[in-house]
Amino acid sequence: MECTVSDDLFQPTAPSRLLRHTSNDYCPVEAALNRIGGKWKALVILRLLVRARRFNELQRTLPGITQRMLTRQLRELESDGIVRREIFAEVPPHVEYSLTPAGHALRA
């Protein structure tokens, strides 16, 4: 198994897909980047490493992120098993986001 970085990475107009398989084998680097890559996901994870947060609190700690983008990033991280969404049945109801054990493992 071999994973290589495309030479296009160093061009001014690098494509969004920077890693290519040299075979049909699984590439762990590419898999990790697909899950936590992008402008916002790493920042979301960093904020949640400190403690669980509500949506609006998380958005306040990420200047420039839109509500739509934060929602998308949280949903993707949740579907990848990195973030847990917990709904509290109280009045008024609220939702907290925290890292799963897999999310905390990214600290290392």
N, C-alpha and C positions, 0 to 999 in steps of 0.2 A: 504494500500500500504506500502511495506517495501522494503528497499534497504539495502543490507548488503555487507560488504567488505569481500572478500574471505580470509580465513586463509592462503591461498597460497601466499598472498601478502608478508608475512613475511619470506618466504622461499627464499633461494639464487637463485633459478631458477623460479621466479614468472612468471606465464603465462601473455601474453599480455592482456588478458581479466581479469581484476582484480575485476570488479563488476559483481554481478549476481543478477538477479531478484529472489525474493522468491515467486513471483506470476507472472501473465501475465500483471500486471499493469505497467503503465508508470513510469519510474524512472528518475526524473529530473537531478539527479547527473550524471547518466550514459549518458543521452542525452547531457549534457554540456561537459563532458569529450570527448565524441565522436566528438564534434565540435571543441573544442579548446585544446584537449589533444595532447600529443606528444612532441617531443624535440623542434620543431621550431615554432609552431603556436603561443604560448604565447609570444615568443620573437618578432615575426612579429607584433603581436597586440600591444605590448609595444612600438615598434618603430613608429607605425602609430598613437598611442595616442598623440604623440608630434605634428605631422603634416603629411600632405600628402607627399608621396615620389614617385620618379620614381624607376623603377626596379633596375637599377644599383646602385643607391644611397642606396636603401634598402639592396641590397646584400653586399655592402661595410660595412654596420653597423652590419652585421651578419657574423663574421669571421667563416669559416669552412662550411658554407652552400653552396651546389652546385647550379648551375643555374637550373638544373632539379628539385631539391628538393624545391627551392624557388618557382618555377613555379607551382609545384604541390600544395604546401601549400596555395599559393595565390588563385589558382583555387578552392580549397576546401573551403577556407574561403569565397570566393565570392559566391559559390553555397549555402553556409549556411546563406548568408545574413549578414555577419559580415564585409566584405570588399567590397568596390565599386571600379571598374576599370573604369577610365574615359579616353577616347581617345580624344586628342585635334587635331582638323583639322587645322594644321598650317604646315609651312615648316621650318624645318623638323618636321614630325609628332612625337608626343610623348604621352606616357601613364603615368598616375599617379594613384597610389593606395591610398585610404583613407578609414577610417572607416565609416560605416553606423551608423545611430542612435543606432541600436542594438549593434554594435561594441563598441561605446562610452559608452553604458550602462554597459559594462564589467568593467569599471573603478571603479564603486561603490562597 
